Amino acid sequence: MQFRLLRLTSGFTIVAGVSLLALPFSGWAQVRPAPLSGSVRTSTGSPVEYATVMLHRAADSVVVKTEFTDATGQFRLEPGVAGRYLVSAVQVGHGRVWLGPLEATLAPLPTPLAFVLPASAATHLGGVTVTGQRPPFERLADRTIVNVENSSLSAGSTTLEVLGRAPGVSLDANDNLTLRGKQGLLVLINGKRQPMTGAELANLLRSLPTEQVSTIELITNPPAKYDAQGGAGIIAINLRKDQRLGTNGSLNAAYGRGRYGKFTTGLTLNHRRKGLNLFGAYAYTDRQNYQELDFNRRYLPEGGAATSSSQQRNAVRSHLQSHTWRAGADYSLGTRTTLGAVVSGISSRLPSHALNKADFFDGQGQLLSRSSSTNQRNLLTPNLAANLSLRYLFAKDSLGTPELTADADIASYGTTRTLQLGTTYLVPTNLLFSLLTADQNGTLTIWCAKTDYVRPLRYNLRLEAGAKVSHVDSDNDVLFLLTRNGVTEPVPGLTNRFRYSENINAAYVSLTRTRPGLTITAGLRGEQTNAVGRQEVGQASFARHYFQLFPNLSLRRPLSDKHELAFALSRRLDRPTYSQLNPFRSYVDATSYRTGNPSLWPKTSVQAELTHTFRHKYSTSLSYTRSNRPIVGAYLLDTDRLVAATDVNLQTQEYYSLSLTAPLEPAPWWKLYASAEVFYIQFQGELADSPLPAARPGALVSLNNAFTLGHGWSADLNGSYNSRERFAFQDVRSFGQVGMGVQKSWGKATARLNAADLFYTTPLRVTARYRVLEETFRSAQDTRVVTASLSYRFGNEKVAAARRRASGAEEEKRRAAASQ
């Protein structure tokens, strides 16, 4: 075996057995049969774009290859070895159609395969009814697809709750999403990047009901066409879009009950005729929630024995009300040119009322002080975005159809955040009542434009290239007032104005070559970043200008008809979000607050993954990632002995993992998707002279069952487990959840009933230890919920091909919303 030394721009060296995949070993070399090509059309003769075409082994119907049709409905499948196969084609709203069995040999088929998809829910294969329902989870070469639509477990839930049940995804104590144990995700909604992380992103995903979501893609090794942002990968949320001809739509309503009620309702409308598609959607969410947040702290001056301690109990009740809407049009100027326009918005209101009880003790456990606080907060987030798009298909030649797309985006994110924190001191009684009020107003504006070009070349090459320019302006102003003994005055150290401006210029090129026995993709992305931040009070400012390259390589090689190897190597980046840089405070109680860190630097990562697939179903992956300047959450004591939750850079982070996925079918009516991962994360560095504790391994296990019961009945059973793990300074106890759901369809109506977190095992317990502080906290929310829902489709049932839409502002919108 040969080894090749790969040195990347981060300065980190990887020794990888890439030649294992590339060398034509005589025992593995295969002569591939001729490709299977054809077309997919509707019963009216219209081409179906992005239809899923799958190659199955004739012996057991196992899927061995999946492709999608192009804009003209054409597809091309390349069998790995000669043999007998079945071929199926399906599109949302159509039944699945099968052809075969047929022989794949060195000689091409005498005539191309021709699929005609009926606009019905089922088709027939040899007298057996085949229902075109997608499984809850699909594992592809570079991603896992979560099929949210038509899931009984998803009805009446939020997008955040569905993500929490997805394989490898979890939510930490600070509402940060993690994928396979790693933080730093790029979140896209319909191709648009959401400019937020942590609690701000969690609130947005709580505002998005699953009735508007079609699929969620978990992409661990994105290609060069995606923004370099997102060291842990990409979560792409694709919203539903009706593909039926004529005028049609759907209505839905759901009510759930945990400790408090949760109501969601929505409407979608669509009008499609030749050359024109008008669409719109609206959803209203009204969800009451609670949070129990308990702190136990020990104060350790100079790292010695505790000289004091405290116990705090926070009971928070919140009431989220949100309006989510989207309207747009696609218009075809001809067979080659399509114009599109979309306007969307989310307006949410999140008032909350918290009651805090705090006791402070000396080193011998004697009571020093006792206080009671009330915290009235309100958060308003009006968001508005618009997108214009162009798609042009060049004349088809012998190599294929070149394609050019262009997008222009503008988005505005508003934030109004108010605070009234009143504290009464019960012991000692000579301390006066205090009232801290705050009024923060912020605006974040994004402008973005991008273009992408795709062209098939000779020698089975495919070229992708593109460029993108984005500009972000963020302006936040906050006023803090403190009232004591009837006197109100501004708080000089807290009142301020923070302005931030960022410009990113990017370009990429990617080449893919498919040969018998080997598929290779190599890409390179360059990004220039110009960022300037300034605080008005104190004249503190920073300016950062840098250019970085992000190479990307993936190889896939079939070793036999049962075994396949794949290798992926890439360099990625995690820029701090705009709220992570904003130094303004958000108070939890009188002793705790959240604040940004203007001194944060971007995190860069190099990651490699080797995957073995058996029988085109069972996958085993080894992954390694090394990061410089990782961004982690930390708790610090300020000069007033208040605890500040913030983000800091450490020196390095190393991540090792072994993951397994297995889509099983124990019975014809039972599908089981099982996934498991063992990982080990090690950090280097220190914080305020606090050394890092020793790392320890962690594990994630997920089991998702789907049952087809007949007569319109189906059911789902989901369970997940996160073992105890250590992430930087935090020791996170184990947690998990079990959920189940059932649904019944009557024609165009579907009723669903589900229960989430049946055993109430999702509350988080975390301990963090630093040189001068040790904190243990427990966070529990209203997650054990029973939900009933009803949906109804109306209008024409004939289906036409859909158009996939993605705008250029994905990355900026992800980070911008973090400022809310």
Disulfide bonds with the S-S distance in Angstrom:
none
